[in-house]
């Protein structure tokens, strides 16, 4: 066998080994992330606590953990489903962008309130702020660790 062909075979084997090494590093990183997520299932970004209601569901004191995007309304597809005749099917959305929470009204009939004021455009939220959806009021709180 000529030295040139031997060099080509060696180069092919090294290239194949490099591909397997990269795949191994990627799989190892994914498994590490999955294990850390399994160890810390309470990786919530915050929570909403019901502080007042006009009756029905939810009851005062109910706690809802928040995801990066949380929708509130009467529709069963919403993250937080409330039984309130003054709430729209998809009433409001809370989104976590960067390091801050934002509240957005999703075109509801009766509007969404932030600390008693109507929300037009997406508005920044702070922990302790009160969100009003229909007759239900929620307080944004830090997650429990």
CORBELJO-V52826 format. One record per pair of residues at least 4 apart in sequence whose C-alpha atoms are under 7 Angstrom apart, sorted by sequence separation. I is the first residue (numbers start at 0). J is the second residue. If there is no record, write none. Layout:
i->I j->J
i->I j->J
This chain:
i->0 j->4
i->1 j->5
i->2 j->6
i->3 j->7
i->4 j->8
i->5 j->9
i->6 j->10
i->7 j->11
i->8 j->12
i->9 j->13
i->10 j->14
i->11 j->15
i->12 j->16
i->13 j->17
i->14 j->18
i->15 j->19
i->16 j->20
i->17 j->21
i->18 j->22
i->19 j->23
i->20 j->24
i->21 j->25
i->22 j->26
i->23 j->27
i->24 j->28
i->25 j->29
i->26 j->30
i->27 j->31
i->28 j->32
i->29 j->33
i->30 j->34
i->31 j->35
i->32 j->36
i->33 j->37
i->34 j->38
i->35 j->39
i->36 j->40
i->57 j->61
i->65 j->69
i->86 j->90
i->95 j->99
i->96 j->100
i->112 j->116
i->113 j->117
i->118 j->122
i->124 j->128
i->131 j->135
i->132 j->136
i->0 j->5
i->72 j->77
i->75 j->80
i->95 j->100
i->112 j->117
i->113 j->118
i->131 j->136
i->52 j->58
i->71 j->77
i->74 j->80
i->94 j->100
i->95 j->101
i->104 j->110
i->111 j->117
i->112 j->118
i->130 j->136
i->131 j->137
i->52 j->59
i->70 j->77
i->71 j->78
i->72 j->79
i->73 j->80
i->93 j->100
i->94 j->101
i->104 j->111
i->110 j->117
i->111 j->118
i->129 j->136
i->130 j->137
i->51 j->59
i->70 j->78
i->71 j->79
i->72 j->80
i->73 j->81
i->93 j->101
i->94 j->102
i->129 j->137
i->130 j->138
i->49 j->58
i->50 j->59
i->69 j->78
i->70 j->79
i->71 j->80
i->72 j->81
i->73 j->82
i->93 j->102
i->129 j->138
i->49 j->59
i->50 j->60
i->92 j->102
i->93 j->103
i->128 j->138
i->129 j->139
i->49 j->60
i->92 j->103
i->127 j->138
i->128 j->139
i->48 j->60
i->49 j->61
i->77 j->89
i->91 j->103
i->92 j->104
i->127 j->139
i->48 j->61
i->49 j->62
i->73 j->86
i->91 j->104
i->92 j->105
i->126 j->139
i->127 j->140
i->48 j->62
i->72 j->86
i->73 j->87
i->74 j->88
i->90 j->104
i->91 j->105
i->104 j->118
i->114 j->128
i->126 j->140
i->47 j->62
i->48 j->63
i->72 j->87
i->73 j->88
i->74 j->89
i->90 j->105
i->103 j->118
i->104 j->119
i->114 j->129
i->126 j->141
i->46 j->62
i->47 j->63
i->72 j->88
i->73 j->89
i->89 j->105
i->90 j->106
i->113 j->129
i->114 j->130
i->46 j->63
i->47 j->64
i->72 j->89
i->90 j->107
i->103 j->120
i->113 j->130
i->46 j->64
i->71 j->89
i->72 j->90
i->103 j->121
i->112 j->130
i->113 j->131
i->45 j->64
i->46 j->65
i->71 j->90
i->72 j->91
i->102 j->121
i->103 j->122
i->112 j->131
i->45 j->65
i->71 j->91
i->87 j->107
i->91 j->111
i->101 j->121
i->102 j->122
i->111 j->131
i->112 j->132
i->43 j->64
i->44 j->65
i->70 j->91
i->71 j->92
i->87 j->108
i->101 j->122
i->102 j->123
i->111 j->132
i->43 j->65
i->44 j->66
i->70 j->92
i->101 j->123
i->102 j->124
i->43 j->66
i->69 j->92
i->70 j->93
i->100 j->123
i->101 j->124
i->57 j->81
i->68 j->92
i->69 j->93
i->85 j->109
i->99 j->123
i->100 j->124
i->109 j->133
i->56 j->81
i->68 j->93
i->69 j->94
i->100 j->125
i->56 j->82
i->68 j->94
i->55 j->82
i->67 j->94
i->68 j->95
i->67 j->95
i->86 j->132
i->86 j->133
i->85 j->133
i->85 j->134
i->83 j->133
i->83 j->134
i->53 j->134
i->52 j->134
i->53 j->135
i->52 j->135
i->51 j->135
i->52 j->136
i->51 j->136
i->50 j->136
i->49 j->136
i->50 j->137
i->49 j->137
i->50 j->138
i->48 j->137
i->49 j->138
i->47 j->137
i->48 j->138
i->47 j->138
i->48 j->139
i->47 j->139
i->46 j->139
i->47 j->140
i->46 j->140
i->45 j->140
i->46 j->141
i->45 j->141
i->46 j->142
i->45 j->142
i->44 j->142
i->43 j->142
